[in-house]
């Protein structure tokens, strides 16, 4: 798989220009995908799926990542670690050279508050 920083940034910019509410790497499709505000039900289903995967141990860590600025827009990152899956596009977007970033799959939010609420929901202990 050949990846370029420019292609990944353009994908993120296209999502931002399309009023993305959340942008995330879809491993099965092999590209960034996004949901808009009218996809609210799909967003809730995606986040419930992330919570199920976290609770059953398939996703091992979910944390707030660094803020990523793409073309003047701040994106607030939720990082998901999925053992055995690498996300090299996230490594490229980070521009740090830290290969450990590839161990995390990003979910980018345009709102820090929404990102933080999502992390709290996903990591909340079971009753």
C-alpha positions in Angstrom: 0.0 0.0 0.0 1.4 3.3 -1.0 0.5 6.3 1.1 1.3 10.0 0.8 0.8 12.7 3.4 -0.8 14.9 0.7 -3.4 12.3 -0.1 -4.3 11.8 3.5 -4.5 15.5 4.2 -6.7 16.0 1.1 -9.0 13.3 2.3 -9.3 15.0 5.7 -9.8 18.4 4.0 -12.6 17.0 1.8 -14.3 15.6 4.9 -14.0 19.0 6.7 -15.4 20.8 3.6 -18.3 18.3 3.6 -19.2 19.4 7.1 -17.9 16.2 8.8 -18.8 15.8 12.4 -16.3 13.0 12.9 -13.6 11.6 10.6 -12.0 8.2 11.2 -9.8 5.7 9.6 -11.9 2.7 8.3 -9.5 -0.3 8.3 -11.7 -2.5 6.1 -12.1 0.2 3.4 -8.5 1.5 3.8 -9.4 5.1 3.9 -10.7 7.9 6.0 -14.4 8.1 6.2 -16.6 10.7 7.9 -20.1 11.3 9.3 -22.0 14.5 9.2 -24.6 15.9 11.6 -27.5 14.3 9.7 -25.7 10.9 10.3 -26.4 11.2 14.0 -27.9 7.7 14.2 -24.9 6.2 12.4 -22.6 8.2 14.7 -24.2 6.7 17.8 -24.1 3.2 16.3 -20.4 3.6 15.5 -19.5 4.9 19.0 -21.6 2.1 20.6 -19.6 -0.4 18.5 -16.3 1.2 19.7 -17.6 0.8 23.3 -18.5 -2.9 22.7 -15.1 -3.5 21.2 -13.4 -1.8 24.1 -15.4 -3.7 26.7 -14.7 -7.1 25.1 -10.9 -6.3 24.9 -10.6 -6.0 21.1 -9.7 -2.3 21.5 -7.2 -2.1 24.3 -6.8 1.7 24.9 -8.9 4.7 24.1 -7.4 8.1 24.9 -7.4 11.8 23.9 -4.7 12.4 21.4 -3.0 15.6 20.3 -4.9 18.3 18.4 -4.3 18.0 14.7 -4.5 21.2 12.5 -5.4 20.5 8.9 -5.7 23.4 6.6 -6.5 25.8 9.4 -9.1 23.5 11.2 -8.3 22.1 14.6 -9.3 18.4 14.9 -9.5 16.8 18.4 -8.3 13.2 18.3 -9.6 10.2 20.1 -6.9 7.5 19.7 -8.0 3.8 19.7 -5.4 1.0 20.0 -6.4 -2.1 18.2 -3.8 -4.9 18.6 -2.5 -6.2 15.3 -3.8 -3.2 13.3 -1.6 -0.4 12.2 -2.7 3.0 10.9 0.1 4.4 8.9 -2.0 7.3 7.6 -2.2 8.6 11.2 1.5 8.3 11.5 1.9 10.4 8.4 -0.6 13.0 9.6 1.2 13.3 12.9 4.4 14.5 11.1 6.5 13.6 14.2 8.3 10.5 12.9 7.1 8.6 15.9 6.3 5.2 14.5 4.3 4.4 17.7 1.5 6.6 16.3 0.8 3.8 13.7 -0.4 1.7 16.7 -3.4 4.0 17.1 -6.4 4.5 15.0 -7.7 8.1 15.0 -11.2 9.5 15.3 -11.1 13.2 14.6 -13.7 15.5 16.1 -14.3 19.2 15.2 -15.4 19.7 18.8 -13.1 19.1 21.8 -16.3 18.8 24.0 -17.8 16.1 21.7 -14.5 14.2 21.7 -14.2 14.3 25.5 -17.9 13.2 26.0 -17.3 10.4 23.5 -14.2 9.1 25.3 -16.1 9.3 28.7 -19.0 7.3 27.2 -16.8 4.7 25.6 -14.6 4.1 28.6 -17.3 4.4 31.3 -17.2 1.2 33.4 -20.0 -1.2 33.1 -22.7 -0.9 35.8 
